[in-house]
Amino acid sequence: MASRVWLITGASSGFGLSMVEVALARGDIVVATARKPEALADTVSKYTADKLLVVELDVTKHEQVVSVFAQAKDAFGRIDIVYNNAGYGVLGEVESVPEDVARNLLDTNFWGAVNVSKEAVRFFREDNPSGPGGTLIQTSSMTGIAAVGCLAYYSAGKWALEGFTEALAQELDPKWNIKIVILQAGWHRTKINSRALAARLPGHPAYLDPASPVMQIKGAVEGIDDGNLTQDVDKASRAIFDFLQSPDAEGALVRLPMGKDAIAVTKQKAAALKELGETREKWSADLTIDKSE
């Protein structure tokens, strides 16, 4: 199979960096983007310019997003896969997170992802030389399946991204041959706790009781150390790579829960929704407009 061209955002660490390495090792070509491209210096030293292009990108800046896609086309002629991965988290209860901190997170995790999604769709439809087509991978999270306390704004961004992506997929003309995969990853050893959680904010006084739900959640999250996470991000990236070439990836929109924890959350949420539909159905049994009215 001919080498495919990937454009990967948030490529300096975590799932982004892992997929850069996996795609290159499998013979594909990568445009890797990051706010701090120097973080990719070690990777750059291993590959030639005809295999890897590293570009600075802040996904919140629309003009930079457009420029990166143009640079990818200039360098390699096309883009086959866009891995929409840039994002970070903030740990803190809703009342302790300042509005500017929450808005900045959503500007990156949601609006930045929207910027990349819109340009990816336009590029796949209009700029790929062999005709319309391409795959957009949206990096959601298992918190996009079930929200987590003290990660409310991160969870909200993933829920917004999931809803946006579902609607986007419905708008795409099938003849454009654009596929979308929503990746719902669980906890993997990615330095998520030490690097991607950009802030641990001082707790609100109302929540400082050691027995409170907030303190229990914070203790659990802060106890997740990179060294004791057992799910390997590189194995996950190889699984994602293989998934894209499997029949399971067929369809305009598919979801991929990734990790045993994400699978467990998916099953629990599915069971809860099934029960909700069954136990609340009676309250909608007689809502038809009365003809006598």
C-alpha positions in Angstrom: 0.0 0.0 0.0 1.3 3.5 -0.9 2.4 5.7 2.0 -0.3 7.9 3.4 0.1 11.5 4.6 -0.9 12.2 8.2 -1.4 15.7 9.7 -1.2 15.3 13.5 -2.0 18.2 15.9 -0.7 18.2 19.5 2.2 16.0 18.3 4.7 17.0 21.0 3.6 14.4 23.6 1.0 11.8 24.5 -1.2 10.2 21.9 0.0 12.7 19.2 3.7 12.0 19.6 3.0 8.3 19.8 1.1 8.3 16.5 3.8 10.3 14.8 6.3 7.5 15.7 3.9 4.7 14.8 2.9 6.2 11.4 6.5 6.8 10.5 7.6 3.4 11.6 4.9 1.8 9.4 6.2 3.7 6.4 3.7 6.6 6.2 4.5 10.4 6.0 3.8 12.8 8.8 3.2 16.5 9.2 3.5 16.9 12.9 2.3 20.2 14.5 2.8 21.6 18.0 2.8 24.9 19.8 6.5 24.2 20.6 7.9 22.3 17.7 11.3 22.1 19.3 9.8 19.4 21.6 10.0 17.1 18.5 13.7 17.6 18.0 14.6 13.9 18.9 12.0 12.6 16.4 13.2 15.0 13.7 16.7 13.7 14.0 15.6 10.2 13.1 13.8 11.0 9.8 14.4 12.8 6.5 12.4 15.8 5.3 10.6 13.6 2.7 9.1 11.7 5.6 8.5 14.2 8.4 7.6 17.9 8.4 7.3 19.6 11.8 5.3 22.9 11.9 4.4 25.3 14.7 0.6 25.4 15.2 -1.7 27.0 17.8 -5.1 25.4 16.9 -6.9 28.4 18.3 -5.5 30.6 15.5 -7.5 30.0 12.4 -5.0 31.5 10.1 -2.2 29.2 11.4 -4.5 26.2 10.8 -5.1 27.2 7.2 -1.3 27.8 6.7 -0.4 24.4 8.1 -2.7 22.6 5.6 -1.2 24.7 2.8 2.3 23.8 3.9 1.4 20.1 4.0 0.1 20.3 0.5 3.2 22.1 -0.7 5.4 19.5 0.9 3.6 16.3 0.0 0.8 17.1 -2.4 -2.0 15.7 -0.3 -3.3 14.8 3.2 -5.0 11.4 3.8 -5.5 11.5 7.6 -6.0 14.4 10.0 -5.5 13.4 13.6 -7.2 16.2 15.5 -5.4 15.7 18.8 -4.4 19.0 20.4 -5.7 19.5 23.9 -5.1 19.6 27.7 -6.8 19.3 31.0 -7.4 21.3 34.2 -8.1 19.6 37.5 -10.4 21.5 39.8 -14.0 21.6 40.9 -16.4 23.8 38.9 -16.4 26.6 41.4 -12.6 26.8 41.8 -11.8 27.1 38.0 -11.6 30.8 37.0 -13.7 31.7 33.9 -10.6 32.7 31.9 -8.9 29.4 32.6 -12.1 27.4 31.6 -12.5 29.5 28.4 -8.9 29.0 27.4 -9.3 25.3 27.8 -12.4 25.2 25.7 -10.8 27.5 23.1 -8.2 24.8 22.5 -10.1 21.6 23.2 -13.3 22.5 21.4 -12.9 25.6 19.2 -9.4 24.6 18.2 -10.7 21.2 17.2 -13.5 22.9 15.2 -10.9 25.0 13.3 -9.0 21.9 12.3 -12.2 19.9 11.5 -13.5 22.6 9.1 -10.2 23.0 7.3 -9.8 19.2 7.1 -13.3 18.8 5.4 -12.6 21.6 3.0 -9.1 20.2 2.1 -10.4 16.6 1.7 -13.2 17.9 -0.6 -11.3 20.4 -2.7 -7.5 20.0 -2.5 -6.6 16.3 -2.6 -5.3 15.8 -6.1 -6.7 12.3 -6.7 -10.2 13.4 -5.9 -12.2 13.9 -2.7 -11.5 11.8 0.3 -9.8 11.5 3.6 -10.2 10.5 7.3 -10.6 12.8 10.2 -9.8 11.4 13.6 -11.4 13.3 16.5 -9.6 12.8 19.8 -12.4 12.7 22.4 -12.0 10.7 25.6 -13.9 8.4 27.8 -15.0 11.6 29.6 -16.9 12.3 26.4 -18.9 9.2 27.2 -19.3 9.8 31.0 -18.2 13.1 32.6 -15.8 13.1 35.5 -16.0 15.5 38.5 -13.1 17.9 38.9 -12.6 17.6 35.1 -15.9 19.3 34.3 -14.6 21.7 31.7 -12.5 19.0 30.0 -15.5 16.7 30.0 -17.7 19.5 28.6 -15.2 20.1 25.8 -15.3 16.5 24.8 -19.1 16.3 25.0 -19.3 19.4 22.8 -16.8 17.8 20.3 -18.8 14.6 20.2 -22.0 16.5 19.4 -20.3 18.7 16.9 -18.8 15.7 15.2 -22.0 13.7 15.0 -23.7 16.7 13.4 -20.8 17.3 11.0 -20.8 13.7 9.8 -24.5 14.0 8.9 -23.8 17.1 6.8 -21.1 15.5 4.6 -22.1 14.4 1.1 -21.2 10.7 0.7 -19.5 11.5 -2.7 -16.9 13.5 -0.8 -15.6 10.1 0.6 -14.8 11.7 4.0 -14.7 9.4 7.0 -14.7 10.4 10.7 -13.5 8.4 13.6 -14.2 9.5 17.2 -11.4 8.2 19.4 -12.6 7.8 23.0 -9.4 7.0 24.9 -9.0 5.9 28.5 -6.0 6.4 30.8 -2.8 5.4 29.1 0.8 6.0 30.1 1.2 9.3 28.3 2.4 11.8 31.0 -1.2 13.0 31.0 -0.9 13.5 34.8 2.4 15.3 34.8 2.2 17.3 31.6 -1.3 17.5 29.9 -3.0 18.5 33.2 -2.0 22.1 32.8 -3.2 23.2 36.2 -4.2 21.8 39.6 -6.1 24.7 41.1 -6.5 25.6 44.8 -9.6 24.0 46.1 -12.7 26.0 47.0 -13.2 26.2 50.8 -16.6 24.6 50.6 -15.1 21.3 49.1 -12.1 20.8 51.5 -13.7 18.2 53.7 -11.5 15.1 53.2 -14.7 12.9 53.0 -16.3 15.0 50.3 -16.8 13.7 46.8 -14.4 16.3 45.4 -11.6 15.3 47.6 -12.1 11.6 46.8 -12.0 12.4 43.1 -9.0 14.6 43.4 -7.2 11.9 45.4 -8.0 9.3 42.8 -6.9 11.5 39.8 -3.7 12.8 41.5 -2.9 9.2 42.5 -2.7 8.3 38.9 1.1 8.4 38.3 2.6 7.9 34.9 4.6 5.0 36.2 1.6 3.0 37.5 -0.6 3.3 34.4 -0.7 -0.1 32.8 -2.1 0.8 29.3 0.6 1.4 26.8 0.0 4.4 24.5 2.2 3.0 21.7 0.2 -0.2 21.7 -2.9 1.9 21.5 -1.6 3.9 18.6 -0.7 0.7 16.7 -4.2 -0.5 17.4 -5.7 2.7 16.1 -3.5 2.5 13.0 -4.7 -1.1 12.3 -8.3 -0.2 13.1 -8.2 2.4 10.3 -7.5 -0.3 7.8 -10.1 -2.8 9.1 -13.8 -3.3 8.2 -14.7 -1.9 11.6 -13.6 1.6 10.3 -16.1 1.6 7.4 -18.8 4.2 7.6 -19.2 8.0 7.6 -18.9 8.1 11.4 -17.5 5.4 13.7 -16.4 5.4 17.3 -13.4 3.7 18.8 -13.3 3.4 22.7 -9.7 2.7 23.4 -8.6 0.9 26.6 -10.3 -1.5 28.9 -11.4 1.4 31.1 -13.0 3.1 28.2 -14.7 -0.1 27.1 -16.1 -0.5 30.7 -17.4 3.1 30.7 -19.0 2.5 27.3 -20.8 -0.6 28.5 -21.9 1.0 31.8 -23.3 4.1 29.9 -25.1 1.9 27.4 -26.7 -0.1 30.1 -27.7 3.1 32.0 -29.3 4.6 28.9 -31.2 1.4 28.2 -32.6 1.4 31.7 -33.4 5.1 31.5 -35.4 4.6 28.3 -37.3 1.7 29.8 -38.1 3.3 33.2 -39.0 6.8 32.0 -41.0 5.7 28.9 -44.3 5.9 30.9 -43.9 9.7 31.3 -44.1 10.2 27.6 -46.9 7.7 26.9 -49.7 10.2 26.5 -48.3 13.5 25.1 -50.3 13.5 21.8 -52.2 16.7 21.2 -55.9 16.2 22.1 -58.0 16.7 19.0 -60.6 18.4 21.0 -58.2 21.2 21.9 
